[in-house]
Amino acid sequence: MIARRITATAIIALALLAACWHLWWFPPARVPAWLAAILHAAPMLPAAVLAILQRRSAPFWGALGALMMFSHGVMEAWSNPAARGLALTEVALALAVIFGASWNGFRHRMTQRRKV
């Protein structure tokens, strides 16, 4: 139950981080800020809606989107020193989503090993 709450919170935080990144903190120079914000948040938007509606499929879709957000965060942390703090925050939130979505499977697998 707590893993689901952590996952839902991290999903929504990732979507908000992506929007704020391009709207206020680091607006792009060549494209409109709103377009960059929507495109950056797009992988997490379906999962954020599902998390708000408390659907059981939200962690799965959030983990899929978080894989893309993780890649983006690593790339930004490596290539853009000015945005390194935000990028590492994005990486940490993406990992929280991925591990939170996988936690019940990990727990089930470990209890099955103990029974054998």
Contacts in CASP RR format, 6 or more apart in sequence:
PFRMAT RR
TARGET T0000
AUTHOR 0000-0000-0000
METHOD contacts of the structure
MODEL  1
MIARRITATAIIALALLAACWHLWWFPPARVPAWLAAILHAAPMLPAAVL
AILQRRSAPFWGALGALMMFSHGVMEAWSNPAARGLALTEVALALAVIFG
ASWNGFRHRMTQRRKV
3 100 0 8 1.000
3 101 0 8 1.000
3 103 0 8 1.000
3 104 0 8 1.000
4 59 0 8 1.000
4 100 0 8 1.000
6 96 0 8 1.000
6 100 0 8 1.000
7 51 0 8 1.000
7 58 0 8 1.000
7 59 0 8 1.000
7 62 0 8 1.000
7 96 0 8 1.000
7 97 0 8 1.000
7 100 0 8 1.000
7 101 0 8 1.000
8 51 0 8 1.000
8 54 0 8 1.000
8 58 0 8 1.000
8 59 0 8 1.000
10 66 0 8 1.000
10 93 0 8 1.000
10 94 0 8 1.000
10 96 0 8 1.000
10 97 0 8 1.000
10 100 0 8 1.000
11 44 0 8 1.000
11 47 0 8 1.000
11 48 0 8 1.000
11 51 0 8 1.000
11 58 0 8 1.000
11 59 0 8 1.000
11 62 0 8 1.000
11 66 0 8 1.000
11 97 0 8 1.000
12 48 0 8 1.000
12 51 0 8 1.000
12 52 0 8 1.000
13 93 0 8 1.000
14 44 0 8 1.000
14 48 0 8 1.000
14 66 0 8 1.000
14 69 0 8 1.000
14 90 0 8 1.000
14 93 0 8 1.000
14 94 0 8 1.000
14 97 0 8 1.000
15 41 0 8 1.000
15 44 0 8 1.000
15 45 0 8 1.000
15 47 0 8 1.000
15 48 0 8 1.000
17 86 0 8 1.000
17 89 0 8 1.000
17 90 0 8 1.000
17 93 0 8 1.000
18 37 0 8 1.000
18 40 0 8 1.000
18 41 0 8 1.000
18 44 0 8 1.000
18 69 0 8 1.000
18 90 0 8 1.000
19 37 0 8 1.000
19 38 0 8 1.000
19 40 0 8 1.000
19 41 0 8 1.000
20 37 0 8 1.000
21 37 0 8 1.000
21 40 0 8 1.000
21 83 0 8 1.000
21 86 0 8 1.000
21 90 0 8 1.000
22 28 0 8 1.000
22 33 0 8 1.000
22 36 0 8 1.000
22 37 0 8 1.000
22 40 0 8 1.000
23 33 0 8 1.000
23 34 0 8 1.000
23 37 0 8 1.000
25 83 0 8 1.000
25 86 0 8 1.000
26 82 0 8 1.000
26 83 0 8 1.000
26 86 0 8 1.000
27 33 0 8 1.000
27 36 0 8 1.000
28 36 0 8 1.000
40 72 0 8 1.000
43 64 0 8 1.000
43 65 0 8 1.000
43 66 0 8 1.000
43 68 0 8 1.000
43 69 0 8 1.000
44 62 0 8 1.000
44 65 0 8 1.000
44 66 0 8 1.000
44 69 0 8 1.000
46 61 0 8 1.000
46 62 0 8 1.000
47 58 0 8 1.000
47 59 0 8 1.000
47 61 0 8 1.000
47 62 0 8 1.000
47 64 0 8 1.000
47 65 0 8 1.000
50 57 0 8 1.000
50 58 0 8 1.000
50 61 0 8 1.000
51 58 0 8 1.000
51 62 0 8 1.000
59 97 0 8 1.000
59 100 0 8 1.000
59 101 0 8 1.000
60 101 0 8 1.000
62 97 0 8 1.000
62 101 0 8 1.000
63 97 0 8 1.000
63 98 0 8 1.000
63 100 0 8 1.000
63 101 0 8 1.000
63 102 0 8 1.000
65 97 0 8 1.000
66 93 0 8 1.000
66 94 0 8 1.000
66 95 0 8 1.000
66 97 0 8 1.000
66 98 0 8 1.000
66 101 0 8 1.000
67 94 0 8 1.000
67 98 0 8 1.000
69 90 0 8 1.000
69 93 0 8 1.000
69 94 0 8 1.000
70 90 0 8 1.000
70 91 0 8 1.000
70 94 0 8 1.000
70 95 0 8 1.000
70 98 0 8 1.000
72 87 0 8 1.000
72 90 0 8 1.000
73 87 0 8 1.000
73 88 0 8 1.000
73 90 0 8 1.000
73 91 0 8 1.000
73 94 0 8 1.000
74 87 0 8 1.000
74 91 0 8 1.000
75 87 0 8 1.000
76 83 0 8 1.000
76 84 0 8 1.000
76 86 0 8 1.000
76 87 0 8 1.000
76 90 0 8 1.000
77 83 0 8 1.000
77 84 0 8 1.000
77 85 0 8 1.000
77 87 0 8 1.000
77 88 0 8 1.000
77 91 0 8 1.000
80 87 0 8 1.000
END
